[in-house]
Amino acid sequence: MVHTDKCPNCGSMNIGEGTWTGYAALMPKGKKFSNGAPVEVSVCRDCGHLFCFRTTKPEKF
Ligand SMILES: [Zn+2]
């Protein structure tokens, strides 16, 4: 998978990918699901800026 993301903070192309699960999972507001949706985020390896938050299960919302 090729990522062409660019850091919106410092302009670096040195971008990593992270996933938040567990307690940091995003929960649909006002809906009762047993678990939330994992959140993926892009991380700038140069300045540490986190951006491009997205969930892998947008249909839950
Ligand atoms: Zn950066």
N, CA, C, O and the ligand as a Tripos MOL2 file, in Angstrom:
@<TRIPOS>MOLECULE
protein
  245   243    62     0     0
PROTEIN
NO_CHARGES

@<TRIPOS>ATOM
      1 N           0.8490   -1.2000    0.0000 N.3       1 MET1
      2 CA          0.0000    0.0000    0.0000 C.3       1 MET1
      3 C           0.8780    1.2420    0.0000 C.2       1 MET1
      4 O           1.7820    1.3830    0.8240 O.2       1 MET1
      5 N           0.6020    2.1180   -0.9180 N.am      2 VAL2
      6 CA          1.3980    3.3370   -1.0260 C.3       2 VAL2
      7 C           0.6460    4.5030   -0.3920 C.2       2 VAL2
      8 O          -0.4990    4.7880   -0.7430 O.2       2 VAL2
      9 N           1.2940    5.1530    0.5210 N.am      3 HIS3
     10 CA          0.6970    6.3240    1.1530 C.3       3 HIS3
     11 C           1.3680    7.5820    0.6320 C.2       3 HIS3
     12 O           2.5920    7.7120    0.6530 O.2       3 HIS3
     13 N           0.5660    8.4760    0.1800 N.am      4 THR4
     14 CA          1.1070    9.7400   -0.3100 C.3       4 THR4
     15 C           0.8210   10.8650    0.6680 C.2       4 THR4
     16 O           0.9000   12.0450    0.3260 O.2       4 THR4
     17 N           0.4820   10.4730    1.9060 N.am      5 ASP5
     18 CA          0.1610   11.4850    2.9030 C.3       5 ASP5
     19 C           1.3470   12.4020    3.1530 C.2       5 ASP5
     20 O           2.5080   12.0010    3.0660 O.2       5 ASP5
     21 N           1.0240   13.6070    3.4540 N.am      6 LYS6
     22 CA          2.0310   14.6050    3.7650 C.3       6 LYS6
     23 C           1.6220   15.2880    5.0650 C.2       6 LYS6
     24 O           0.4530   15.6220    5.2590 O.2       6 LYS6
     25 N           2.5720   15.4900    5.9350 N.am      7 CYS7
     26 CA          2.2580   16.1030    7.2260 C.3       7 CYS7
     27 C           1.7290   17.5230    7.0290 C.2       7 CYS7
     28 O           2.4050   18.3550    6.4230 O.2       7 CYS7
     29 N           0.5200   17.8100    7.5370 N.am      8 PRO8
     30 CA         -0.0420   19.1600    7.3940 C.3       8 PRO8
     31 C           0.6310   20.1640    8.3170 C.2       8 PRO8
     32 O           0.4270   21.3710    8.1900 O.2       8 PRO8
     33 N           1.4300   19.6600    9.2400 N.am      9 ASN9
     34 CA          2.0830   20.5510   10.2030 C.3       9 ASN9
     35 C           3.4600   21.0060    9.7160 C.2       9 ASN9
     36 O           3.7730   22.1960    9.7470 O.2       9 ASN9
     37 N           4.2820   20.0480    9.2660 N.am     10 CYS10
     38 CA          5.6470   20.4090    8.8820 C.3      10 CYS10
     39 C           5.9510   20.0850    7.4200 C.2      10 CYS10
     40 O           7.0220   20.4300    6.9200 O.2      10 CYS10
     41 N           5.0040   19.4160    6.7210 N.am     11 GLY11
     42 CA          5.2050   19.1340    5.3060 C.3      11 GLY11
     43 C           6.0530   17.9060    5.0360 C.2      11 GLY11
     44 O           6.3730   17.6220    3.8820 O.2      11 GLY11
     45 N           6.4260   17.1700    6.0800 N.am     12 SER12
     46 CA          7.2560   15.9810    5.8940 C.3      12 SER12
     47 C           6.4890   14.8750    5.1740 C.2      12 SER12
     48 O           5.2760   14.7450    5.3380 O.2      12 SER12
     49 N           7.2050   14.0770    4.3750 N.am     13 MET13
     50 CA          6.5970   12.9250    3.7120 C.3      13 MET13
     51 C           6.9250   11.6470    4.4890 C.2      13 MET13
     52 O           6.5660   10.5500    4.0610 O.2      13 MET13
     53 N           7.5910   11.7850    5.6020 N.am     14 ASN14
     54 CA          7.9820   10.6380    6.4250 C.3      14 ASN14
     55 C           6.8400   10.3050    7.3750 C.2      14 ASN14
     56 O           6.8450   10.6990    8.5410 O.2      14 ASN14
     57 N           5.8420    9.5560    6.8420 N.am     15 ILE15
     58 CA          4.6030    9.3310    7.5710 C.3      15 ILE15
     59 C           4.4270    7.8640    7.9240 C.2      15 ILE15
     60 O           4.6120    6.9880    7.0790 O.2      15 ILE15
     61 N           4.0680    7.6000    9.1720 N.am     16 GLY16
     62 CA          3.7690    6.2460    9.6090 C.3      16 GLY16
     63 C           2.2750    6.0890    9.8430 C.2      16 GLY16
     64 O           1.5110    7.0530    9.7890 O.2      16 GLY16
     65 N           1.8810    4.8500   10.1060 N.am     17 GLU17
     66 CA          0.4680    4.5570   10.3240 C.3      17 GLU17
     67 C           0.2960    3.9160   11.6930 C.2      17 GLU17
     68 O           1.0990    3.0780   12.1040 O.2      17 GLU17
     69 N          -0.7520    4.3160   12.3890 N.am     18 GLY18
     70 CA         -1.0400    3.7270   13.6770 C.3      18 GLY18
     71 C          -2.4930    3.3380   13.7720 C.2      18 GLY18
     72 O          -3.3210    3.8100   12.9920 O.2      18 GLY18
     73 N          -2.8110    2.4790   14.7260 N.am     19 THR19
     74 CA         -4.1960    2.0760   14.9600 C.3      19 THR19
     75 C          -4.4990    2.1740   16.4470 C.2      19 THR19
     76 O          -3.7240    1.7130   17.2850 O.2      19 THR19
     77 N          -5.6220    2.7750   16.7570 N.am     20 TRP20
     78 CA         -6.0900    2.8330   18.1350 C.3      20 TRP20
     79 C          -7.2140    1.8330   18.3030 C.2      20 TRP20
     80 O          -8.1870    1.8530   17.5480 O.2      20 TRP20
     81 N          -7.0910    0.9740   19.2700 N.am     21 THR21
     82 CA         -8.1560    0.0170   19.5600 C.3      21 THR21
     83 C          -8.4300    0.0320   21.0580 C.2      21 THR21
     84 O          -7.8730    0.8510   21.7890 O.2      21 THR21
     85 N          -9.2740   -0.8580   21.5050 N.am     22 GLY22
     86 CA         -9.5440   -0.9590   22.9190 C.3      22 GLY22
     87 C         -10.2470    0.2740   23.4490 C.2      22 GLY22
     88 O         -11.2590    0.6950   22.8890 O.2      22 GLY22
     89 N          -9.7300    0.8610   24.5200 N.am     23 TYR23
     90 CA        -10.3820    2.0010   25.1630 C.3      23 TYR23
     91 C         -10.4420    3.2230   24.2550 C.2      23 TYR23
     92 O         -11.2700    4.1140   24.4490 O.2      23 TYR23
     93 N          -9.5640    3.2550   23.2720 N.am     24 ALA24
     94 CA         -9.5390    4.4130   22.3850 C.3      24 ALA24
     95 C         -10.4280    4.2270   21.1700 C.2      24 ALA24
     96 O         -10.4780    5.0960   20.3000 O.2      24 ALA24
     97 N         -11.1370    3.0940   21.0980 N.am     25 ALA25
     98 CA        -12.0130    2.8660   19.9550 C.3      25 ALA25
     99 C         -13.1160    3.9170   19.9360 C.2      25 ALA25
    100 O         -13.6090    4.3450   20.9790 O.2      25 ALA25
    101 N         -13.4780    4.3070   18.7690 N.am     26 LEU26
    102 CA        -14.5060    5.3200   18.5880 C.3      26 LEU26
    103 C         -15.8850    4.6850   18.6950 C.2      26 LEU26
    104 O         -16.1780    3.6980   18.0200 O.2      26 LEU26
    105 N         -16.7310    5.2600   19.5520 N.am     27 MET27
    106 CA        -18.0580    4.7050   19.7600 C.3      27 MET27
    107 C         -19.1150    5.5500   19.0600 C.2      27 MET27
    108 O         -19.0740    6.7780   19.1360 O.2      27 MET27
    109 N         -20.0580    4.9100   18.3850 N.am     28 PRO28
    110 CA        -21.1430    5.6730   17.7440 C.3      28 PRO28
    111 C         -21.9730    6.3760   18.8070 C.2      28 PRO28
    112 O         -22.3840    5.7520   19.7840 O.2      28 PRO28
    113 N         -22.2190    7.6450   18.6290 N.am     29 LYS29
    114 CA        -22.9510    8.4210   19.6110 C.3      29 LYS29
    115 C         -24.4150    8.0120   19.6460 C.2      29 LYS29
    116 O         -25.0770    7.9630   18.6090 O.2      29 LYS29
    117 N         -24.9180    7.7210   20.8350 N.am     30 GLY30
    118 CA        -26.3290    7.4100   20.9860 C.3      30 GLY30
    119 C         -26.7230    6.0210   20.5350 C.2      30 GLY30
    120 O         -27.9070    5.6860   20.5340 O.2      30 GLY30
    121 N         -25.7460    5.1980   20.1470 N.am     31 LYS31
    122 CA        -26.0460    3.8430   19.7220 C.3      31 LYS31
    123 C         -25.3940    2.8610   20.6770 C.2      31 LYS31
    124 O         -24.3060    3.1070   21.1980 O.2      31 LYS31
    125 N         -26.0650    1.7620   20.8970 N.am     32 LYS32
    126 CA        -25.5320    0.7850   21.8270 C.3      32 LYS32
    127 C         -24.9130   -0.3840   21.0640 C.2      32 LYS32
    128 O         -25.6020   -1.3030   20.6210 O.2      32 LYS32
    129 N         -23.5980   -0.3150   20.9280 N.am     33 PHE33
    130 CA        -22.8540   -1.4110   20.3140 C.3      33 PHE33
    131 C         -21.9660   -2.0140   21.3950 C.2      33 PHE33
    132 O         -21.5320   -1.3220   22.3160 O.2      33 PHE33
    133 N         -21.7070   -3.2860   21.2720 N.am     34 SER34
    134 CA        -20.8750   -3.9290   22.2770 C.3      34 SER34
    135 C         -19.4250   -3.4890   22.1570 C.2      34 SER34
    136 O         -18.6780   -3.5190   23.1340 O.2      34 SER34
    137 N         -19.0280   -3.0790   20.9580 N.am     35 ASN35
    138 CA        -17.6770   -2.5750   20.7940 C.3      35 ASN35
    139 C         -17.6870   -1.4480   19.7710 C.2      35 ASN35
    140 O         -18.6180   -1.3040   18.9770 O.2      35 ASN35
    141 N         -16.6550   -0.6780   19.8140 N.am     36 GLY36
    142 CA        -16.5900    0.4680   18.9210 C.3      36 GLY36
    143 C         -15.8810    0.1310   17.6390 C.2      36 GLY36
    144 O         -15.6830   -1.0390   17.3080 O.2      36 GLY36
    145 N         -15.5040    1.1510   16.9250 N.am     37 ALA37
    146 CA        -14.8110    0.9830   15.6620 C.3      37 ALA37
    147 C         -13.3550    1.3930   15.8370 C.2      37 ALA37
    148 O         -13.0680    2.4490   16.3990 O.2      37 ALA37
    149 N         -12.4360    0.5610   15.3570 N.am     38 PRO38
    150 CA        -11.0190    0.9110   15.4630 C.3      38 PRO38
    151 C         -10.7250    2.2060   14.7040 C.2      38 PRO38
    152 O         -11.3240    2.5010   13.6700 O.2      38 PRO38
    153 N          -9.7940    2.9530   15.2540 N.am     39 VAL39
    154 CA         -9.4050    4.2200   14.6300 C.3      39 VAL39
    155 C          -7.9880    4.1060   14.0890 C.2      39 VAL39
    156 O          -7.0670    3.7000   14.7980 O.2      39 VAL39
    157 N          -7.8320    4.4690   12.8300 N.am     40 GLU40
    158 CA         -6.4930    4.5120   12.2430 C.3      40 GLU40
    159 C          -6.0720    5.9630   12.1360 C.2      40 GLU40
    160 O          -6.8940    6.8520   11.9160 O.2      40 GLU40
    161 N          -4.7980    6.1820   12.2940 N.am     41 VAL41
    162 CA         -4.3000    7.5490   12.2730 C.3      41 VAL41
    163 C          -2.9350    7.5850   11.6080 C.2      41 VAL41
    164 O          -2.1450    6.6480   11.7270 O.2      41 VAL41
    165 N          -2.6710    8.6680   10.9110 N.am     42 SER42
    166 CA         -1.3550    8.8730   10.3170 C.3      42 SER42
    167 C          -0.4920    9.6510   11.2980 C.2      42 SER42
    168 O          -0.9690   10.5720   11.9620 O.2      42 SER42
    169 N           0.7750    9.2780   11.3850 N.am     43 VAL43
    170 CA          1.7020    9.8860   12.3310 C.3      43 VAL43
    171 C           2.9180   10.4150   11.5880 C.2      43 VAL43
    172 O           3.5490    9.6880   10.8210 O.2      43 VAL43
    173 N           3.2410   11.6550   11.8120 N.am     44 CYS44
    174 CA          4.4470   12.2210   11.2150 C.3      44 CYS44
    175 C           5.6570   11.7710   12.0300 C.2      44 CYS44
    176 O           5.7240   12.0140   13.2350 O.2      44 CYS44
    177 N           6.6020   11.1200   11.3760 N.am     45 ARG45
    178 CA          7.7820   10.6300   12.0810 C.3      45 ARG45
    179 C           8.7780   11.7430   12.3760 C.2      45 ARG45
    180 O           9.7330   11.5320   13.1240 O.2      45 ARG45
    181 N           8.5770   12.8900   11.8180 N.am     46 ASP46
    182 CA          9.5070   13.9920   12.0490 C.3      46 ASP46
    183 C           9.0810   14.8980   13.1980 C.2      46 ASP46
    184 O           9.9030   15.2570   14.0400 O.2      46 ASP46
    185 N           7.7970   15.2730   13.2400 N.am     47 CYS47
    186 CA          7.3610   16.2080   14.2810 C.3      47 CYS47
    187 C           6.3630   15.5880   15.2490 C.2      47 CYS47
    188 O           6.0160   16.2070   16.2550 O.2      47 CYS47
    189 N           5.8900   14.3590   14.9580 N.am     48 GLY48
    190 CA          4.9600   13.6920   15.8760 C.3      48 GLY48
    191 C           3.5170   14.1090   15.7060 C.2      48 GLY48
    192 O           2.6650   13.7270   16.5080 O.2      48 GLY48
    193 N           3.2300   14.8770   14.6870 N.am     49 HIS49
    194 CA          1.8600   15.3330   14.4620 C.3      49 HIS49
    195 C           0.9530   14.1620   14.0810 C.2      49 HIS49
    196 O           1.3250   13.3330   13.2500 O.2      49 HIS49
    197 N          -0.2310   14.0910   14.6870 N.am     50 LEU50
    198 CA         -1.2210   13.0720   14.3450 C.3      50 LEU50
    199 C          -2.2820   13.7090   13.4660 C.2      50 LEU50
    200 O          -2.7850   14.7890   13.7760 O.2      50 LEU50
    201 N          -2.6220   13.0420   12.3660 N.am     51 PHE51
    202 CA         -3.6170   13.6050   11.4640 C.3      51 PHE51
    203 C          -4.2970   12.4900   10.6850 C.2      51 PHE51
    204 O          -3.9240   11.3220   10.7940 O.2      51 PHE51
    205 N          -5.2830   12.8580    9.9110 N.am     52 CYS52
    206 CA         -6.0080   11.9120    9.0730 C.3      52 CYS52
    207 C          -6.6070   10.7770    9.9000 C.2      52 CYS52
    208 O          -6.4320    9.6020    9.5780 O.2      52 CYS52
    209 N          -7.3140   11.1410   10.9670 N.am     53 PHE53
    210 CA         -8.0130   10.1460   11.7560 C.3      53 PHE53
    211 C          -9.1670    9.5780   10.9350 C.2      53 PHE53
    212 O          -9.9370   10.3330   10.3420 O.2      53 PHE53
    213 N          -9.2890    8.2710   10.8990 N.am     54 ARG54
    214 CA        -10.4280    7.6570   10.2330 C.3      54 ARG54
    215 C         -10.7010    6.3060   10.8750 C.2      54 ARG54
    216 O          -9.8070    5.6770   11.4420 O.2      54 ARG54
    217 N         -11.9420    5.8770   10.7760 N.am     55 THR55
    218 CA        -12.3010    4.5790   11.3130 C.3      55 THR55
    219 C         -12.3530    3.5410   10.2000 C.2      55 THR55
    220 O         -12.6270    3.8630    9.0440 O.2      55 THR55
    221 N         -12.0900    2.3110   10.5600 N.am     56 THR56
    222 CA        -12.1340    1.2380    9.5760 C.3      56 THR56
    223 C         -13.5580    0.7260    9.3760 C.2      56 THR56
    224 O         -13.8150   -0.0660    8.4700 O.2      56 THR56
    225 N         -14.4950    1.1860   10.2390 N.am     57 LYS57
    226 CA        -15.8750    0.7400   10.1200 C.3      57 LYS57
    227 C         -16.8320    1.9310   10.1250 C.2      57 LYS57
    228 O         -17.6210    2.0830   11.0580 O.2      57 LYS57
    229 N         -16.7730    2.7620    9.1130 N.am     58 PRO58
    230 CA        -17.6260    3.9670    9.0850 C.3      58 PRO58
    231 C         -19.1090    3.6440    8.9930 C.2      58 PRO58
    232 O         -19.9520    4.4770    9.3260 O.2      58 PRO58
    233 N         -19.4320    2.4250    8.5370 N.am     59 GLU59
    234 CA        -20.8480    2.0800    8.3900 C.3      59 GLU59
    235 C         -21.5580    1.9900    9.7350 C.2      59 GLU59
    236 O         -22.7880    2.0050    9.7850 O.2      59 GLU59
    237 N         -20.8070    1.8970   10.8160 N.am     60 LYS60
    238 CA        -21.4200    1.8110   12.1460 C.3      60 LYS60
    239 C         -22.0970    3.1090   12.5610 C.2      60 LYS60
    240 O         -22.9310    3.1180   13.4670 O.2      60 LYS60
    241 N         -21.7430    4.1890   11.9050 N.am     61 PHE61
    242 CA        -22.2220    5.4930   12.3590 C.3      61 PHE61
    243 C         -23.3920    5.9900   11.5170 C.2      61 PHE61
    244 O         -23.9160    7.0760   11.7670 O.2      61 PHE61
    245 ZN          5.2820   16.7360   10.6860 Zn       62 ZN62
@<TRIPOS>BOND
     1     1     2 1
     2     2     3 1
     3     3     4 2
     4     3     5 am
     5     5     6 1
     6     6     7 1
     7     7     8 2
     8     7     9 am
     9     9    10 1
    10    10    11 1
    11    11    12 2
    12    11    13 am
    13    13    14 1
    14    14    15 1
    15    15    16 2
    16    15    17 am
    17    17    18 1
    18    18    19 1
    19    19    20 2
    20    19    21 am
    21    21    22 1
    22    22    23 1
    23    23    24 2
    24    23    25 am
    25    25    26 1
    26    26    27 1
    27    27    28 2
    28    27    29 am
    29    29    30 1
    30    30    31 1
    31    31    32 2
    32    31    33 am
    33    33    34 1
    34    34    35 1
    35    35    36 2
    36    35    37 am
    37    37    38 1
    38    38    39 1
    39    39    40 2
    40    39    41 am
    41    41    42 1
    42    42    43 1
    43    43    44 2
    44    43    45 am
    45    45    46 1
    46    46    47 1
    47    47    48 2
    48    47    49 am
    49    49    50 1
    50    50    51 1
    51    51    52 2
    52    51    53 am
    53    53    54 1
    54    54    55 1
    55    55    56 2
    56    55    57 am
    57    57    58 1
    58    58    59 1
    59    59    60 2
    60    59    61 am
    61    61    62 1
    62    62    63 1
    63    63    64 2
    64    63    65 am
    65    65    66 1
    66    66    67 1
    67    67    68 2
    68    67    69 am
    69    69    70 1
    70    70    71 1
    71    71    72 2
    72    71    73 am
    73    73    74 1
    74    74    75 1
    75    75    76 2
    76    75    77 am
    77    77    78 1
    78    78    79 1
    79    79    80 2
    80    79    81 am
    81    81    82 1
    82    82    83 1
    83    83    84 2
    84    83    85 am
    85    85    86 1
    86    86    87 1
    87    87    88 2
    88    87    89 am
    89    89    90 1
    90    90    91 1
    91    91    92 2
    92    91    93 am
    93    93    94 1
    94    94    95 1
    95    95    96 2
    96    95    97 am
    97    97    98 1
    98    98    99 1
    99    99   100 2
   100    99   101 am
   101   101   102 1
   102   102   103 1
   103   103   104 2
   104   103   105 am
   105   105   106 1
   106   106   107 1
   107   107   108 2
   108   107   109 am
   109   109   110 1
   110   110   111 1
   111   111   112 2
   112   111   113 am
   113   113   114 1
   114   114   115 1
   115   115   116 2
   116   115   117 am
   117   117   118 1
   118   118   119 1
   119   119   120 2
   120   119   121 am
   121   121   122 1
   122   122   123 1
   123   123   124 2
   124   123   125 am
   125   125   126 1
   126   126   127 1
   127   127   128 2
   128   127   129 am
   129   129   130 1
   130   130   131 1
   131   131   132 2
   132   131   133 am
   133   133   134 1
   134   134   135 1
   135   135   136 2
   136   135   137 am
   137   137   138 1
   138   138   139 1
   139   139   140 2
   140   139   141 am
   141   141   142 1
   142   142   143 1
   143   143   144 2
   144   143   145 am
   145   145   146 1
   146   146   147 1
   147   147   148 2
   148   147   149 am
   149   149   150 1
   150   150   151 1
   151   151   152 2
   152   151   153 am
   153   153   154 1
   154   154   155 1
   155   155   156 2
   156   155   157 am
   157   157   158 1
   158   158   159 1
   159   159   160 2
   160   159   161 am
   161   161   162 1
   162   162   163 1
   163   163   164 2
   164   163   165 am
   165   165   166 1
   166   166   167 1
   167   167   168 2
   168   167   169 am
   169   169   170 1
   170   170   171 1
   171   171   172 2
   172   171   173 am
   173   173   174 1
   174   174   175 1
   175   175   176 2
   176   175   177 am
   177   177   178 1
   178   178   179 1
   179   179   180 2
   180   179   181 am
   181   181   182 1
   182   182   183 1
   183   183   184 2
   184   183   185 am
   185   185   186 1
   186   186   187 1
   187   187   188 2
   188   187   189 am
   189   189   190 1
   190   190   191 1
   191   191   192 2
   192   191   193 am
   193   193   194 1
   194   194   195 1
   195   195   196 2
   196   195   197 am
   197   197   198 1
   198   198   199 1
   199   199   200 2
   200   199   201 am
   201   201   202 1
   202   202   203 1
   203   203   204 2
   204   203   205 am
   205   205   206 1
   206   206   207 1
   207   207   208 2
   208   207   209 am
   209   209   210 1
   210   210   211 1
   211   211   212 2
   212   211   213 am
   213   213   214 1
   214   214   215 1
   215   215   216 2
   216   215   217 am
   217   217   218 1
   218   218   219 1
   219   219   220 2
   220   219   221 am
   221   221   222 1
   222   222   223 1
   223   223   224 2
   224   223   225 am
   225   225   226 1
   226   226   227 1
   227   227   228 2
   228   227   229 am
   229   229   230 1
   230   230   231 1
   231   231   232 2
   232   231   233 am
   233   233   234 1
   234   234   235 1
   235   235   236 2
   236   235   237 am
   237   237   238 1
   238   238   239 1
   239   239   240 2
   240   239   241 am
   241   241   242 1
   242   242   243 1
   243   243   244 2
@<TRIPOS>SUBSTRUCTURE
     1 MET1         2 RESIDUE 1 A MET
     2 VAL2         6 RESIDUE 1 A VAL
     3 HIS3        10 RESIDUE 1 A HIS
     4 THR4        14 RESIDUE 1 A THR
     5 ASP5        18 RESIDUE 1 A ASP
     6 LYS6        22 RESIDUE 1 A LYS
     7 CYS7        26 RESIDUE 1 A CYS
     8 PRO8        30 RESIDUE 1 A PRO
     9 ASN9        34 RESIDUE 1 A ASN
    10 CYS10       38 RESIDUE 1 A CYS
    11 GLY11       42 RESIDUE 1 A GLY
    12 SER12       46 RESIDUE 1 A SER
    13 MET13       50 RESIDUE 1 A MET
    14 ASN14       54 RESIDUE 1 A ASN
    15 ILE15       58 RESIDUE 1 A ILE
    16 GLY16       62 RESIDUE 1 A GLY
    17 GLU17       66 RESIDUE 1 A GLU
    18 GLY18       70 RESIDUE 1 A GLY
    19 THR19       74 RESIDUE 1 A THR
    20 TRP20       78 RESIDUE 1 A TRP
    21 THR21       82 RESIDUE 1 A THR
    22 GLY22       86 RESIDUE 1 A GLY
    23 TYR23       90 RESIDUE 1 A TYR
    24 ALA24       94 RESIDUE 1 A ALA
    25 ALA25       98 RESIDUE 1 A ALA
    26 LEU26      102 RESIDUE 1 A LEU
    27 MET27      106 RESIDUE 1 A MET
    28 PRO28      110 RESIDUE 1 A PRO
    29 LYS29      114 RESIDUE 1 A LYS
    30 GLY30      118 RESIDUE 1 A GLY
    31 LYS31      122 RESIDUE 1 A LYS
    32 LYS32      126 RESIDUE 1 A LYS
    33 PHE33      130 RESIDUE 1 A PHE
    34 SER34      134 RESIDUE 1 A SER
    35 ASN35      138 RESIDUE 1 A ASN
    36 GLY36      142 RESIDUE 1 A GLY
    37 ALA37      146 RESIDUE 1 A ALA
    38 PRO38      150 RESIDUE 1 A PRO
    39 VAL39      154 RESIDUE 1 A VAL
    40 GLU40      158 RESIDUE 1 A GLU
    41 VAL41      162 RESIDUE 1 A VAL
    42 SER42      166 RESIDUE 1 A SER
    43 VAL43      170 RESIDUE 1 A VAL
    44 CYS44      174 RESIDUE 1 A CYS
    45 ARG45      178 RESIDUE 1 A ARG
    46 ASP46      182 RESIDUE 1 A ASP
    47 CYS47      186 RESIDUE 1 A CYS
    48 GLY48      190 RESIDUE 1 A GLY
    49 HIS49      194 RESIDUE 1 A HIS
    50 LEU50      198 RESIDUE 1 A LEU
    51 PHE51      202 RESIDUE 1 A PHE
    52 CYS52      206 RESIDUE 1 A CYS
    53 PHE53      210 RESIDUE 1 A PHE
    54 ARG54      214 RESIDUE 1 A ARG
    55 THR55      218 RESIDUE 1 A THR
    56 THR56      222 RESIDUE 1 A THR
    57 LYS57      226 RESIDUE 1 A LYS
    58 PRO58      230 RESIDUE 1 A PRO
    59 GLU59      234 RESIDUE 1 A GLU
    60 LYS60      238 RESIDUE 1 A LYS
    61 PHE61      242 RESIDUE 1 A PHE
    62 ZN62       245 GROUP 0 **** ****
